[in-house]
Amino acid sequence: MILLAEKRVFVAPTVSFYHDAENYTIMVELSGVDKKDIKVEASEHGFCLTAPRGDIEYAGCWALSHTLNPEGATGTFTNGLLKVTVPLAERLEGVKVPIK
C-alpha cells in the first residue's frame, strides 16, 4: 500500500508474525532504515511502527488476536530486519481439533 502525502511516500512494510505458548514474535523488513529512527509502540492488542528512509516512511499498525504484555517487549534490528518479541499476557491453552 502506497500513499502520497507532503513529498513523503508512506509504505506498509513486509511483516510476519508467529507465536508460541509464551511470546508473539514480529519480524519487519526495513531495508535502508537507521536503527535510531525506528519507533515502535506496543499495546495489549497490537503495535504501531514508523521508520523513515529518505523520501519514504515505513508505517503501519497491526492488531493481534491474543492479549499482550507490552511492558515486556524487546526488539533487535540487524541487517534491515526488525525483530520484536512481546510476551503474551496469559498462556494459550487450546483444544486440539480432530481432522477427518
N, C-alpha and C positions, 0 to 999 in steps of 0.2 A: 504494500500500500504506500503510495507516494502522494503527498500533498504539497502544494507550493504556498509559502507564506513568508512575506518580507525577505526575499532573497535567500531564504534558507529552505532547503528541501527536507521534509520530515520523512523518515524511512522506518518502517517496522522491522526490527532485526529478526534474524532466524533464531528461534528459541526452541529448546527441547526440555521436557520435564520428565522426571521419574521419581518414584518414592519407594522406600522400603517401610518396614514397620515403625521406624523412628523418625525419619527425615524426608523432606522434599529436597530434591536437587534440581536446580535450574541452570541450564547451560545457554549462554547467549553469545552469538558471534558478533564481535565488534571490531572488525579489522580496521587498522589505521587510527584507532582511538587512543588517547593518552590516559593512562590509569587515573591520574589526578582529576580528570574531567568527568568521570563516571559517577552518576548519582543514582542510588538505588534506595527505595523506601519500601519496607515490608510492613504488612499489617496482618491481622489474624486471618484475613480472607484472600490475600494475594500480594502482589507487588507491582510497583511502577519503576520505570527506568528512563533516564535520559543520558545521552552521551554524544557530545558534538564532535564532528570530524570535518574540518574545513567548511565547505558550504552546505554540508548535510548535518542532520541531527537524528541519531537513532532515538526513537521514543516509543513507549508503549506501556500499557497497564494490563495485567493479567489476573483474572480471578481463578482461584484454585478450589478444588472440590472438598478439601479437608481443612479443618481449622489448624492454624499455625501458631507457633510461639515465636513472634518476631524478635524478642529480646535475645534469643539465642542464635540469630542468623550470623553467618560468616561468609566472606567472599574472597576469592582469589582471581587474579587476572594475569594470564600468561599467553603470550603469542596471539593476541587478539581474541582470546576465549575467556569470557567471564563465567565463573562457576560460583553460584550462591547456594549454600546449604542452610535450610531452615528446619528446626525441629518441629515435629507435629505436636499439637497441644495435647493430644491423647493418642494412645496406641490404637492402631487399626486392628479390629478383630472382625473378620468377615466370615461368611458361611460359604463353604465350597459348593459350587453349583455343578450338579452332575450333567455331563454332556452325553447325549444318547446318539 
